[in-house]
Amino acid sequence: MDLQTIKERIAVVQNKREYLLSLLEQPNLGVLRVDVNQALEELDELVDEFKRTIPETGN
């Protein structure tokens, strides 16, 4: 897999974060709120690790 493909996939994952945030606003989420919070934390860690590993080069 080339670097551009990886960057595109990371961008797709980053866009899913907004959906997870909108789920947290649902009053009837119940115990799934814990899973959504966990997903957000792991997604943020993944993106941070990617940014540390492959820093943006201004392209």
All heavy atoms as TSV, in Angstrom:
chain	resi	resn	atom	element	x	y	z
A	1	MET	N	N	0.850	-1.164	0.000
A	1	MET	CA	C	0.000	0.000	0.000
A	1	MET	C	C	0.903	1.236	0.000
A	1	MET	O	O	1.828	1.331	0.795
A	1	MET	CB	C	-0.877	-0.047	1.259
A	1	MET	CG	C	-1.890	1.031	1.291
A	1	MET	SD	S	-2.988	1.000	2.747
A	1	MET	CE	C	-3.612	-0.648	2.742
A	2	ASP	N	N	0.604	2.167	-0.854
A	2	ASP	CA	C	1.453	3.362	-0.938
A	2	ASP	C	C	1.005	4.418	0.081
A	2	ASP	O	O	-0.076	4.339	0.663
A	2	ASP	CB	C	1.474	3.922	-2.354
A	2	ASP	CG	C	0.133	4.479	-2.811
A	2	ASP	OD1	O	-0.833	4.455	-2.021
A	2	ASP	OD2	O	0.054	4.946	-3.950
A	3	LEU	N	N	1.858	5.387	0.296
A	3	LEU	CA	C	1.637	6.412	1.306
A	3	LEU	C	C	0.369	7.215	1.027
A	3	LEU	O	O	-0.388	7.537	1.954
A	3	LEU	CB	C	2.858	7.326	1.399
A	3	LEU	CG	C	2.798	8.414	2.457
A	3	LEU	CD1	C	2.586	7.825	3.850
A	3	LEU	CD2	C	4.056	9.252	2.418
A	4	GLN	N	N	0.108	7.533	-0.217
A	4	GLN	CA	C	-1.077	8.319	-0.553
A	4	GLN	C	C	-2.357	7.569	-0.181
A	4	GLN	O	O	-3.294	8.159	0.354
A	4	GLN	CB	C	-1.076	8.682	-2.048
A	4	GLN	CG	C	-2.212	9.598	-2.444
A	4	GLN	CD	C	-2.210	10.911	-1.685
A	4	GLN	OE1	O	-1.158	11.467	-1.376
A	4	GLN	NE2	N	-3.385	11.414	-1.368
A	5	THR	N	N	-2.396	6.276	-0.416
A	5	THR	CA	C	-3.563	5.468	-0.070
A	5	THR	C	C	-3.770	5.457	1.441
A	5	THR	O	O	-4.905	5.589	1.923
A	5	THR	CB	C	-3.395	4.028	-0.592
A	5	THR	OG1	O	-3.207	4.075	-2.004
A	5	THR	CG2	C	-4.602	3.178	-0.260
A	6	ILE	N	N	-2.684	5.331	2.176
A	6	ILE	CA	C	-2.778	5.335	3.635
A	6	ILE	C	C	-3.318	6.684	4.118
A	6	ILE	O	O	-4.203	6.738	4.979
A	6	ILE	CB	C	-1.414	5.026	4.268
A	6	ILE	CG1	C	-1.005	3.599	3.927
A	6	ILE	CG2	C	-1.452	5.246	5.778
A	6	ILE	CD1	C	0.409	3.245	4.314
A	7	LYS	N	N	-2.818	7.773	3.564
A	7	LYS	CA	C	-3.293	9.105	3.953
A	7	LYS	C	C	-4.776	9.263	3.654
A	7	LYS	O	O	-5.520	9.844	4.454
A	7	LYS	CB	C	-2.495	10.189	3.234
A	7	LYS	CG	C	-1.099	10.365	3.774
A	7	LYS	CD	C	-0.375	11.482	3.049
A	7	LYS	CE	C	1.011	11.692	3.616
A	7	LYS	NZ	N	1.703	12.821	2.983
A	8	GLU	N	N	-5.226	8.750	2.525
A	8	GLU	CA	C	-6.641	8.843	2.163
A	8	GLU	C	C	-7.496	8.047	3.145
A	8	GLU	O	O	-8.563	8.503	3.554
A	8	GLU	CB	C	-6.859	8.342	0.735
A	8	GLU	CG	C	-6.299	9.269	-0.314
A	8	GLU	CD	C	-6.268	8.658	-1.712
A	8	GLU	OE1	O	-6.729	7.513	-1.883
A	8	GLU	OE2	O	-5.770	9.340	-2.623
A	9	ARG	N	N	-7.025	6.892	3.537
A	9	ARG	CA	C	-7.780	6.055	4.486
A	9	ARG	C	C	-7.825	6.690	5.868
A	9	ARG	O	O	-8.839	6.621	6.553
A	9	ARG	CB	C	-7.204	4.648	4.531
A	9	ARG	CG	C	-7.492	3.900	3.251
A	9	ARG	CD	C	-7.044	2.477	3.324
A	9	ARG	NE	N	-7.332	1.799	2.065
A	9	ARG	CZ	C	-7.211	0.504	1.906
A	9	ARG	NH1	N	-6.807	-0.268	2.899
A	9	ARG	NH2	N	-7.502	-0.040	0.738
A	10	ILE	N	N	-6.740	7.300	6.280
A	10	ILE	CA	C	-6.725	8.001	7.568
A	10	ILE	C	C	-7.712	9.164	7.530
A	10	ILE	O	O	-8.424	9.416	8.508
A	10	ILE	CB	C	-5.302	8.489	7.916
A	10	ILE	CG1	C	-4.390	7.318	8.235
A	10	ILE	CG2	C	-5.322	9.493	9.069
A	10	ILE	CD1	C	-4.712	6.580	9.522
A	11	ALA	N	N	-7.790	9.871	6.411
A	11	ALA	CA	C	-8.737	10.980	6.272
A	11	ALA	C	C	-10.178	10.481	6.406
A	11	ALA	O	O	-11.007	11.135	7.051
A	11	ALA	CB	C	-8.535	11.689	4.943
A	12	VAL	N	N	-10.464	9.329	5.836
A	12	VAL	CA	C	-11.808	8.748	5.955
A	12	VAL	C	C	-12.115	8.436	7.417
A	12	VAL	O	O	-13.197	8.732	7.924
A	12	VAL	CB	C	-11.938	7.476	5.079
A	12	VAL	CG1	C	-13.211	6.720	5.398
A	12	VAL	CG2	C	-11.888	7.843	3.605
A	13	VAL	N	N	-11.141	7.875	8.109
A	13	VAL	CA	C	-11.322	7.540	9.528
A	13	VAL	C	C	-11.536	8.817	10.341
A	13	VAL	O	O	-12.401	8.865	11.220
A	13	VAL	CB	C	-10.112	6.738	10.056
A	13	VAL	CG1	C	-10.148	6.601	11.560
A	13	VAL	CG2	C	-10.066	5.363	9.400
A	14	GLN	N	N	-10.792	9.855	10.040
A	14	GLN	CA	C	-10.942	11.124	10.759
A	14	GLN	C	C	-12.349	11.690	10.558
A	14	GLN	O	O	-12.925	12.266	11.485
A	14	GLN	CB	C	-9.902	12.141	10.294
A	14	GLN	CG	C	-8.525	11.861	10.820
A	14	GLN	CD	C	-7.492	12.827	10.291
A	14	GLN	OE1	O	-7.344	12.974	9.085
A	14	GLN	NE2	N	-6.782	13.474	11.187
A	15	ASN	N	N	-12.902	11.521	9.380
A	15	ASN	CA	C	-14.249	12.013	9.111
A	15	ASN	C	C	-15.294	11.251	9.916
A	15	ASN	O	O	-16.343	11.797	10.246
A	15	ASN	CB	C	-14.560	11.951	7.626
A	15	ASN	CG	C	-13.772	12.964	6.828
A	15	ASN	OD1	O	-13.359	13.997	7.353
A	15	ASN	ND2	N	-13.552	12.677	5.569
A	16	LYS	N	N	-15.043	10.001	10.227
A	16	LYS	CA	C	-15.972	9.200	11.021
A	16	LYS	C	C	-16.039	9.698	12.461
A	16	LYS	O	O	-17.004	9.434	13.173
A	16	LYS	CB	C	-15.565	7.723	11.022
A	16	LYS	CG	C	-15.492	7.097	9.662
A	16	LYS	CD	C	-16.837	7.009	9.004
A	16	LYS	CE	C	-16.681	6.310	7.659
A	16	LYS	NZ	N	-17.888	6.296	6.899
A	17	ARG	N	N	-15.030	10.421	12.893
A	17	ARG	CA	C	-15.003	10.940	14.257
A	17	ARG	C	C	-16.199	11.856	14.517
A	17	ARG	O	O	-16.787	11.831	15.597
A	17	ARG	CB	C	-13.694	11.692	14.494
A	17	ARG	CG	C	-13.494	12.112	15.922
A	17	ARG	CD	C	-12.172	12.843	16.120
A	17	ARG	NE	N	-11.843	12.975	17.512
A	17	ARG	CZ	C	-12.440	13.821	18.342
A	17	ARG	NH1	N	-13.387	14.624	17.897
A	17	ARG	NH2	N	-12.083	13.871	19.614
A	18	GLU	N	N	-16.549	12.653	13.533
A	18	GLU	CA	C	-17.698	13.554	13.684
A	18	GLU	C	C	-18.982	12.769	13.953
A	18	GLU	O	O	-19.815	13.182	14.756
A	18	GLU	CB	C	-17.857	14.425	12.436
A	18	GLU	CG	C	-16.704	15.371	12.194
A	18	GLU	CD	C	-16.462	16.306	13.362
A	18	GLU	OE1	O	-17.447	16.828	13.944
A	18	GLU	OE2	O	-15.289	16.509	13.721
A	19	TYR	N	N	-19.132	11.632	13.301
A	19	TYR	CA	C	-20.307	10.792	13.521
A	19	TYR	C	C	-20.318	10.264	14.958
A	19	TYR	O	O	-21.368	10.267	15.619
A	19	TYR	CB	C	-20.341	9.641	12.523
A	19	TYR	CG	C	-21.512	8.717	12.752
A	19	TYR	CD1	C	-22.804	9.129	12.426
A	19	TYR	CD2	C	-21.339	7.460	13.300
A	19	TYR	CE1	C	-23.890	8.300	12.652
A	19	TYR	CE2	C	-22.424	6.624	13.527
A	19	TYR	CZ	C	-23.698	7.049	13.200
A	19	TYR	OH	O	-24.762	6.231	13.432
A	20	LEU	N	N	-19.168	9.824	15.441
A	20	LEU	CA	C	-19.091	9.336	16.816
A	20	LEU	C	C	-19.444	10.442	17.806
A	20	LEU	O	O	-20.146	10.206	18.794
A	20	LEU	CB	C	-17.701	8.774	17.115
A	20	LEU	CG	C	-17.344	7.461	16.427
A	20	LEU	CD1	C	-15.876	7.115	16.666
A	20	LEU	CD2	C	-18.244	6.339	16.901
A	21	LEU	N	N	-18.978	11.649	17.545
A	21	LEU	CA	C	-19.315	12.775	18.420
A	21	LEU	C	C	-20.817	13.039	18.420
A	21	LEU	O	O	-21.416	13.325	19.454
A	21	LEU	CB	C	-18.560	14.033	17.993
A	21	LEU	CG	C	-17.077	14.059	18.325
A	21	LEU	CD1	C	-16.421	15.292	17.715
A	21	LEU	CD2	C	-16.846	14.010	19.817
A	22	SER	N	N	-21.445	12.914	17.258
A	22	SER	CA	C	-22.895	13.132	17.185
A	22	SER	C	C	-23.653	12.049	17.944
A	22	SER	O	O	-24.717	12.306	18.504
A	22	SER	CB	C	-23.364	13.205	15.731
A	22	SER	OG	O	-23.318	11.935	15.120
A	23	LEU	N	N	-23.094	10.844	17.983
A	23	LEU	CA	C	-23.736	9.775	18.761
A	23	LEU	C	C	-23.766	10.114	20.248
A	23	LEU	O	O	-24.729	9.790	20.947
A	23	LEU	CB	C	-22.999	8.449	18.566
A	23	LEU	CG	C	-23.294	7.671	17.301
A	23	LEU	CD1	C	-22.439	6.404	17.255
A	23	LEU	CD2	C	-24.762	7.303	17.211
A	24	LEU	N	N	-22.712	10.746	20.729
A	24	LEU	CA	C	-22.648	11.097	22.151
A	24	LEU	C	C	-23.755	12.072	22.545
A	24	LEU	O	O	-24.118	12.154	23.713
A	24	LEU	CB	C	-21.283	11.687	22.499
A	24	LEU	CG	C	-20.131	10.708	22.582
A	24	LEU	CD1	C	-18.845	11.453	22.886
A	24	LEU	CD2	C	-20.389	9.632	23.623
A	25	GLU	N	N	-24.296	12.791	21.592
A	25	GLU	CA	C	-25.361	13.757	21.871
A	25	GLU	C	C	-26.725	13.091	22.001
A	25	GLU	O	O	-27.679	13.727	22.414
A	25	GLU	CB	C	-25.391	14.828	20.781
A	25	GLU	CG	C	-24.117	15.657	20.728
A	25	GLU	CD	C	-24.083	16.591	19.532
A	25	GLU	OE1	O	-25.067	16.647	18.779
A	25	GLU	OE2	O	-23.058	17.271	19.362
A	26	GLN	N	N	-26.818	11.817	21.641
A	26	GLN	CA	C	-28.084	11.094	21.721
A	26	GLN	C	C	-28.420	10.779	23.176
A	26	GLN	O	O	-27.623	10.160	23.871
A	26	GLN	CB	C	-28.021	9.800	20.906
A	26	GLN	CG	C	-27.693	9.998	19.445
A	26	GLN	CD	C	-28.732	10.839	18.729
A	26	GLN	OE1	O	-29.923	10.697	18.957
A	26	GLN	NE2	N	-28.265	11.730	17.873
A	27	PRO	N	N	-29.595	11.177	23.623
A	27	PRO	CA	C	-29.950	10.948	25.027
A	27	PRO	C	C	-30.231	9.478	25.362
A	27	PRO	O	O	-30.142	9.078	26.516
A	27	PRO	CB	C	-31.205	11.799	25.219
A	27	PRO	CG	C	-31.780	11.936	23.860
A	27	PRO	CD	C	-30.621	11.905	22.902
A	28	ASN	N	N	-30.544	8.676	24.366
A	28	ASN	CA	C	-30.924	7.279	24.614
A	28	ASN	C	C	-29.787	6.298	24.325
A	28	ASN	O	O	-30.030	5.127	24.092
A	28	ASN	CB	C	-32.146	6.916	23.771
A	28	ASN	CG	C	-31.892	7.066	22.278
A	28	ASN	OD1	O	-30.910	7.671	21.874
A	28	ASN	ND2	N	-32.783	6.534	21.479
A	29	LEU	N	N	-28.572	6.748	24.390
A	29	LEU	CA	C	-27.428	5.910	24.059
A	29	LEU	C	C	-27.163	4.847	25.122
A	29	LEU	O	O	-26.704	3.750	24.812
A	29	LEU	CB	C	-26.187	6.786	23.851
A	29	LEU	CG	C	-25.016	6.175	23.127
A	29	LEU	CD1	C	-25.412	5.676	21.752
A	29	LEU	CD2	C	-23.892	7.174	23.014
A	30	GLY	N	N	-27.454	5.168	26.361
A	30	GLY	CA	C	-27.312	4.196	27.441
A	30	GLY	C	C	-25.876	3.742	27.637
A	30	GLY	O	O	-24.935	4.527	27.583
A	31	VAL	N	N	-25.709	2.422	27.830
A	31	VAL	CA	C	-24.385	1.878	28.112
A	31	VAL	C	C	-23.472	1.906	26.896
A	31	VAL	O	O	-22.257	1.754	27.026
A	31	VAL	CB	C	-24.470	0.437	28.669
A	31	VAL	CG1	C	-25.168	0.433	30.010
A	31	VAL	CG2	C	-25.155	-0.495	27.701
A	32	LEU	N	N	-24.032	2.126	25.706
A	32	LEU	CA	C	-23.191	2.231	24.508
A	32	LEU	C	C	-22.313	3.479	24.534
A	32	LEU	O	O	-21.330	3.560	23.809
A	32	LEU	CB	C	-24.056	2.232	23.251
A	32	LEU	CG	C	-24.703	0.901	22.898
A	32	LEU	CD1	C	-25.592	1.066	21.680
A	32	LEU	CD2	C	-23.653	-0.158	22.653
A	33	ARG	N	N	-22.656	4.410	25.399
A	33	ARG	CA	C	-21.852	5.641	25.530
A	33	ARG	C	C	-20.400	5.291	25.873
A	33	ARG	O	O	-19.465	5.918	25.379
A	33	ARG	CB	C	-22.457	6.539	26.609
A	33	ARG	CG	C	-21.751	7.851	26.800
A	33	ARG	CD	C	-22.504	8.770	27.736
A	33	ARG	NE	N	-23.882	8.997	27.349
A	33	ARG	CZ	C	-24.273	9.847	26.386
A	33	ARG	NH1	N	-23.374	10.550	25.744
A	33	ARG	NH2	N	-25.545	9.987	26.087
A	34	VAL	N	N	-20.200	4.269	26.692
A	34	VAL	CA	C	-18.855	3.835	27.070
A	34	VAL	C	C	-18.099	3.356	25.827
A	34	VAL	O	O	-16.931	3.694	25.627
A	34	VAL	CB	C	-18.917	2.709	28.133
A	34	VAL	CG1	C	-17.538	2.148	28.412
A	34	VAL	CG2	C	-19.573	3.219	29.407
A	35	ASP	N	N	-18.768	2.584	24.987
A	35	ASP	CA	C	-18.125	2.082	23.768
A	35	ASP	C	C	-17.806	3.202	22.791
A	35	ASP	O	O	-16.750	3.202	22.153
A	35	ASP	CB	C	-19.024	1.050	23.088
A	35	ASP	CG	C	-19.182	-0.217	23.901
A	35	ASP	OD1	O	-18.220	-0.581	24.618
A	35	ASP	OD2	O	-20.248	-0.846	23.819
A	36	VAL	N	N	-18.696	4.168	22.677
A	36	VAL	CA	C	-18.456	5.303	21.776
A	36	VAL	C	C	-17.280	6.123	22.280
A	36	VAL	O	O	-16.408	6.519	21.499
A	36	VAL	CB	C	-19.729	6.163	21.621
A	36	VAL	CG1	C	-19.434	7.430	20.841
A	36	VAL	CG2	C	-20.827	5.364	20.930
A	37	ASN	N	N	-17.229	6.346	23.580
A	37	ASN	CA	C	-16.085	7.077	24.152
A	37	ASN	C	C	-14.781	6.330	23.898
A	37	ASN	O	O	-13.765	6.932	23.541
A	37	ASN	CB	C	-16.273	7.298	25.651
A	37	ASN	CG	C	-17.099	8.521	25.951
A	37	ASN	OD1	O	-17.000	9.533	25.276
A	37	ASN	ND2	N	-17.929	8.422	26.967
A	38	GLN	N	N	-14.798	5.011	24.075
A	38	GLN	CA	C	-13.605	4.198	23.838
A	38	GLN	C	C	-13.182	4.286	22.374
A	38	GLN	O	O	-11.991	4.409	22.065
A	38	GLN	CB	C	-13.864	2.738	24.229
A	38	GLN	CG	C	-12.672	1.844	24.056
A	38	GLN	CD	C	-11.549	2.156	25.027
A	38	GLN	OE1	O	-11.809	2.578	26.152
A	38	GLN	NE2	N	-10.331	1.947	24.617
A	39	ALA	N	N	-14.151	4.227	21.466
A	39	ALA	CA	C	-13.850	4.321	20.034
A	39	ALA	C	C	-13.205	5.670	19.709
A	39	ALA	O	O	-12.252	5.739	18.933
A	39	ALA	CB	C	-15.119	4.114	19.210
A	40	LEU	N	N	-13.728	6.731	20.306
A	40	LEU	CA	C	-13.151	8.065	20.081
A	40	LEU	C	C	-11.710	8.136	20.584
A	40	LEU	O	O	-10.836	8.683	19.900
A	40	LEU	CB	C	-13.994	9.137	20.771
A	40	LEU	CG	C	-15.236	9.584	20.027
A	40	LEU	CD1	C	-16.150	10.371	20.940
A	40	LEU	CD2	C	-14.865	10.387	18.803
A	41	GLU	N	N	-11.475	7.594	21.763
A	41	GLU	CA	C	-10.119	7.614	22.311
A	41	GLU	C	C	-9.153	6.839	21.423
A	41	GLU	O	O	-8.046	7.311	21.133
A	41	GLU	CB	C	-10.115	7.014	23.713
A	41	GLU	CG	C	-10.760	7.892	24.755
A	41	GLU	CD	C	-10.842	7.225	26.124
A	41	GLU	OE1	O	-10.134	6.215	26.350
A	41	GLU	OE2	O	-11.605	7.713	26.967
A	42	GLU	N	N	-9.564	5.665	20.984
A	42	GLU	CA	C	-8.691	4.847	20.140
A	42	GLU	C	C	-8.471	5.484	18.775
A	42	GLU	O	O	-7.370	5.441	18.229
A	42	GLU	CB	C	-9.274	3.442	20.007
A	42	GLU	CG	C	-9.198	2.668	21.305
A	42	GLU	CD	C	-9.755	1.265	21.206
A	42	GLU	OE1	O	-9.933	0.757	20.072
A	42	GLU	OE2	O	-10.009	0.664	22.257
A	43	LEU	N	N	-9.507	6.093	18.228
A	43	LEU	CA	C	-9.369	6.774	16.944
A	43	LEU	C	C	-8.383	7.930	17.066
A	43	LEU	O	O	-7.508	8.099	16.212
A	43	LEU	CB	C	-10.747	7.274	16.498
A	43	LEU	CG	C	-10.842	7.798	15.090
A	43	LEU	CD1	C	-12.198	7.433	14.511
A	43	LEU	CD2	C	-10.651	9.283	15.051
A	44	ASP	N	N	-8.505	8.708	18.141
A	44	ASP	CA	C	-7.586	9.829	18.352
A	44	ASP	C	C	-6.149	9.337	18.500
A	44	ASP	O	O	-5.217	9.943	17.960
A	44	ASP	CB	C	-8.002	10.639	19.572
A	44	ASP	CG	C	-9.276	11.439	19.334
A	44	ASP	OD1	O	-9.667	11.617	18.165
A	44	ASP	OD2	O	-9.885	11.880	20.333
A	45	GLU	N	N	-5.964	8.235	19.231
A	45	GLU	CA	C	-4.617	7.676	19.395
A	45	GLU	C	C	-4.058	7.210	18.049
A	45	GLU	O	O	-2.872	7.420	17.752
A	45	GLU	CB	C	-4.649	6.509	20.375
A	45	GLU	CG	C	-4.848	6.930	21.812
A	45	GLU	CD	C	-4.997	5.748	22.754
A	45	GLU	OE1	O	-4.656	4.606	22.366
A	45	GLU	OE2	O	-5.452	5.966	23.887
A	46	LEU	N	N	-4.885	6.580	17.248
A	46	LEU	CA	C	-4.457	6.106	15.930
A	46	LEU	C	C	-4.001	7.264	15.051
A	46	LEU	O	O	-2.935	7.217	14.436
A	46	LEU	CB	C	-5.593	5.345	15.245
A	46	LEU	CG	C	-5.352	4.923	13.801
A	46	LEU	CD1	C	-4.350	3.777	13.743
A	46	LEU	CD2	C	-6.658	4.520	13.153
A	47	VAL	N	N	-4.789	8.310	15.009
A	47	VAL	CA	C	-4.461	9.467	14.178
A	47	VAL	C	C	-3.201	10.153	14.697
A	47	VAL	O	O	-2.320	10.532	13.909
A	47	VAL	CB	C	-5.657	10.444	14.100
A	47	VAL	CG1	C	-5.256	11.751	13.439
A	47	VAL	CG2	C	-6.819	9.800	13.354
A	48	ASP	N	N	-3.086	10.291	16.023
A	48	ASP	CA	C	-1.875	10.907	16.600
A	48	ASP	C	C	-0.635	10.086	16.271
A	48	ASP	O	O	0.405	10.639	15.898
A	48	ASP	CB	C	-2.009	11.054	18.110
A	48	ASP	CG	C	-2.979	12.141	18.505
A	48	ASP	OD1	O	-3.308	12.994	17.655
A	48	ASP	OD2	O	-3.417	12.139	19.676
A	49	GLU	N	N	-0.751	8.770	16.387
A	49	GLU	CA	C	0.393	7.902	16.075
A	49	GLU	C	C	0.769	8.006	14.601
A	49	GLU	O	O	1.949	8.059	14.244
A	49	GLU	CB	C	0.059	6.455	16.423
A	49	GLU	CG	C	1.226	5.520	16.246
A	49	GLU	CD	C	0.920	4.110	16.720
A	49	GLU	OE1	O	0.067	3.942	17.608
A	49	GLU	OE2	O	1.549	3.183	16.184
A	50	PHE	N	N	-0.228	8.083	13.730
A	50	PHE	CA	C	0.040	8.238	12.303
A	50	PHE	C	C	0.774	9.551	12.046
A	50	PHE	O	O	1.760	9.586	11.301
A	50	PHE	CB	C	-1.264	8.195	11.501
A	50	PHE	CG	C	-1.069	8.503	10.047
A	50	PHE	CD1	C	-0.538	7.554	9.192
A	50	PHE	CD2	C	-1.405	9.744	9.530
A	50	PHE	CE1	C	-0.345	7.837	7.844
A	50	PHE	CE2	C	-1.217	10.028	8.188
A	50	PHE	CZ	C	-0.690	9.077	7.349
A	51	LYS	N	N	0.309	10.627	12.684
A	51	LYS	CA	C	0.936	11.940	12.481
A	51	LYS	C	C	2.378	11.963	12.992
A	51	LYS	O	O	3.225	12.633	12.414
A	51	LYS	CB	C	0.116	13.037	13.150
A	51	LYS	CG	C	-1.169	13.327	12.413
A	51	LYS	CD	C	-1.963	14.398	13.114
A	51	LYS	CE	C	-3.243	14.692	12.368
A	51	LYS	NZ	N	-4.076	15.689	13.073
A	52	ARG	N	N	2.650	11.226	14.073
A	52	ARG	CA	C	4.025	11.160	14.581
A	52	ARG	C	C	4.906	10.321	13.657
A	52	ARG	O	O	6.077	10.611	13.459
A	52	ARG	CB	C	4.049	10.558	15.988
A	52	ARG	CG	C	3.643	11.502	17.071
A	52	ARG	CD	C	3.942	10.944	18.441
A	52	ARG	NE	N	3.440	9.607	18.667
A	52	ARG	CZ	C	2.226	9.287	19.121
A	52	ARG	NH1	N	1.377	10.249	19.385
A	52	ARG	NH2	N	1.882	8.026	19.321
A	53	THR	N	N	4.329	9.280	13.088
A	53	THR	CA	C	5.088	8.377	12.239
A	53	THR	C	C	5.318	8.968	10.861
A	53	THR	O	O	6.420	8.870	10.302
A	53	THR	CB	C	4.331	7.027	12.086
A	53	THR	OG1	O	4.085	6.494	13.399
A	53	THR	CG2	C	5.127	6.030	11.279
A	54	ILE	N	N	4.289	9.575	10.292
A	54	ILE	CA	C	4.364	10.154	8.947
A	54	ILE	C	C	3.984	11.623	9.064
A	54	ILE	O	O	2.837	11.990	8.836
A	54	ILE	CB	C	3.380	9.452	7.977
A	54	ILE	CG1	C	3.419	7.961	8.094
A	54	ILE	CG2	C	3.576	9.977	6.557
A	54	ILE	CD1	C	4.372	7.242	7.215
A	55	PRO	N	N	4.923	12.474	9.442
A	55	PRO	CA	C	4.576	13.905	9.559
A	55	PRO	C	C	4.228	14.502	8.196
A	55	PRO	O	O	4.747	14.064	7.163
A	55	PRO	CB	C	5.841	14.540	10.130
A	55	PRO	CG	C	6.913	13.527	9.999
A	55	PRO	CD	C	6.293	12.195	9.755
A	56	GLU	N	N	3.356	15.465	8.229
A	56	GLU	CA	C	2.932	16.153	6.999
A	56	GLU	C	C	4.129	16.917	6.433
A	56	GLU	O	O	4.838	17.603	7.155
A	56	GLU	CB	C	1.782	17.106	7.285
A	56	GLU	CG	C	1.035	17.557	6.080
A	56	GLU	CD	C	0.381	16.441	5.276
A	56	GLU	OE1	O	-0.089	15.459	5.860
A	56	GLU	OE2	O	0.377	16.545	4.037
A	57	THR	N	N	4.342	16.798	5.141
A	57	THR	CA	C	5.501	17.421	4.514
A	57	THR	C	C	5.118	18.647	3.687
A	57	THR	O	O	5.885	19.097	2.848
A	57	THR	CB	C	6.248	16.417	3.611
A	57	THR	OG1	O	5.341	15.916	2.645
A	57	THR	CG2	C	6.820	15.286	4.446
A	58	GLY	N	N	3.892	19.157	3.910
A	58	GLY	CA	C	3.495	20.371	3.212
A	58	GLY	C	C	2.968	20.127	1.810
A	58	GLY	O	O	2.801	21.065	1.055
A	59	ASN	N	N	2.672	18.881	1.437
A	59	ASN	CA	C	2.138	18.654	0.085
A	59	ASN	C	C	0.662	18.623	0.065
A	59	ASN	O	O	-0.045	18.669	0.946
A	59	ASN	CB	C	2.656	17.337	-0.507
A	59	ASN	CG	C	2.480	16.136	0.409
A	59	ASN	OD1	O	1.909	16.242	1.490
A	59	ASN	ND2	N	3.010	15.034	-0.018
